[in-house]
Amino acid sequence: INYLEVHPNGRCLLIHARDSTLRVLDLRILATKKYLGATNYREKIHSTITPCGTFLFSGSEDGVAYVWNAETGDQVAKYPDLSYTSPLRDVAFHPHEHIVAFCAFGESQPVLVYIYDHKVAQLEAETVKDFSGPLSSSVSKRTEVHGSFDFCI
């Protein structure tokens, strides 16, 4: 087991193990839900629950951040554009603000901090709607990284 975290409601436990599966254990009935997608067999990778308890974020050995809806188990986002060349080891959320940080271990691996700004996300979404043709796919990728951290508003 790499990491344990109690859900903000106190009724569930996030379990991150080295079998590439995150689990949430309902402590009342001892039932588990599995979340698949992130790779983790060798490294000490962490995951976290957003402060509102709605989403799970996880690092991965492929350098990508993964996000699931905690209730449904659906993967709702994947962030391959973080530019990590080594495993993304940790994800942390500010307890009250819309701020998330990512980090990887290794030389020249920055700590990336994203602050969600609703007004900027709306402007970016409008820009994507206005574009058509080959540029729309590159704009949409950029918007995904900056605009979709609206998880607990």
C-alpha positions in Angstrom: 0.0 0.0 0.0 1.4 3.4 -1.0 -1.1 5.7 0.6 -4.3 5.9 2.8 -6.6 8.9 3.1 -9.9 9.3 4.9 -12.7 10.7 2.8 -13.8 14.2 4.0 -17.2 12.7 5.1 -15.3 10.3 7.4 -17.2 7.3 6.1 -14.8 6.0 3.4 -11.1 5.3 3.1 -9.0 5.8 -0.1 -6.5 3.0 -0.5 -3.7 3.5 -3.1 -1.8 0.2 -3.7 0.9 -0.9 -6.2 -1.4 -2.9 -8.4 -2.5 0.0 -10.5 -5.9 0.1 -8.7 -7.3 2.8 -6.4 -9.9 1.6 -4.0 -12.4 3.4 -1.8 -13.6 1.3 1.1 -16.9 2.2 2.6 -16.2 1.8 6.3 -19.8 1.3 7.3 -20.5 -1.8 5.1 -16.9 -2.8 4.2 -17.6 -2.6 0.5 -15.0 -1.4 -2.0 -15.2 0.5 -5.3 -12.3 0.3 -7.8 -10.8 3.0 -10.0 -8.7 2.0 -12.9 -6.5 3.9 -15.4 -3.4 5.1 -13.5 -0.3 2.9 -13.7 1.4 2.0 -10.5 3.5 -1.1 -10.0 6.9 0.1 -8.8 7.0 3.7 -7.5 5.5 5.3 -4.4 2.7 7.2 -6.0 0.0 9.1 -4.0 -3.6 9.9 -4.8 -6.0 12.3 -3.0 -9.7 13.1 -2.6 -10.8 16.6 -3.4 -11.8 18.6 -0.2 -15.5 18.3 -1.2 -15.2 14.5 -1.7 -16.5 14.5 -5.2 -13.3 13.5 -7.1 -10.2 11.4 -6.8 -6.9 12.6 -8.3 -3.9 10.3 -8.8 -0.4 10.4 -10.1 0.9 7.7 -12.3 4.1 6.1 -13.4 3.4 7.4 -16.9 3.7 11.0 -15.7 0.0 11.7 -16.2 -2.6 12.9 -13.7 -5.9 10.9 -13.6 -9.3 12.0 -12.2 -12.3 10.0 -11.4 -15.8 10.8 -10.1 -15.7 9.3 -6.6 -19.4 8.4 -6.6 -19.7 6.8 -10.1 -16.1 5.5 -10.6 -16.0 7.1 -14.0 -12.7 8.5 -15.2 -13.6 12.1 -15.9 -10.2 13.6 -16.9 -6.7 12.8 -17.8 -3.9 15.4 -17.9 -1.0 14.2 -20.2 0.2 17.7 -20.9 1.9 18.3 -17.5 5.3 17.6 -19.2 6.6 15.2 -16.6 9.3 12.8 -17.9 9.2 10.7 -14.7 6.4 9.3 -12.6 3.9 11.9 -11.2 4.3 11.1 -7.5 2.0 13.3 -5.6 -1.2 15.4 -6.0 -2.3 17.8 -3.3 -5.4 20.1 -2.9 -5.7 23.2 -0.9 -8.3 22.6 1.8 -10.4 25.7 1.0 -9.2 27.3 -2.3 -9.4 25.9 -5.8 -5.7 25.1 -6.0 -4.1 21.8 -6.9 -0.4 20.9 -7.0 1.4 18.1 -8.8 5.0 16.9 -8.4 7.4 14.3 -9.8 10.7 13.2 -8.4 13.8 13.8 -10.4 16.1 16.4 -11.8 14.3 19.2 -13.7 10.9 18.0 -12.5 8.9 21.1 -11.4 6.2 21.4 -8.8 3.2 22.5 -10.9 0.5 24.6 -9.1 -2.8 25.3 -10.8 -5.3 27.9 -9.5 -8.8 27.6 -10.9 -10.3 30.9 -12.0 -13.9 30.6 -13.1 -13.8 33.8 -15.3 -10.7 32.6 -17.1 -12.3 29.2 -17.7 -15.4 30.8 -19.2 -13.3 33.0 -21.5 -11.3 29.9 -22.7 -14.5 27.9 -23.2 -15.9 30.7 -25.4 -12.7 30.9 -27.3 -12.9 27.1 -28.0 -16.5 27.5 -29.3 -15.4 30.3 -31.7 -12.6 28.3 -33.3 -13.1 25.8 -36.0 -10.6 23.8 -38.0 -7.1 22.4 -37.0 -6.5 24.9 -34.2 -9.5 23.9 -32.2 -7.9 20.6 -31.0 -4.8 22.4 -29.6 -6.9 25.1 -27.9 -9.2 22.5 -26.4 -6.2 20.6 -24.9 -5.0 23.7 -23.2 -8.4 24.5 -21.9 -8.7 21.1 -20.4 -5.7 21.6 -18.2 -6.6 25.0 -17.0 -10.4 25.0 -17.2 -11.4 21.7 -15.7 -10.2 22.1 -12.2 -13.7 23.3 -11.4 -14.3 20.2 -9.3 -15.9 21.5 -6.1 -17.6 24.7 -7.0 
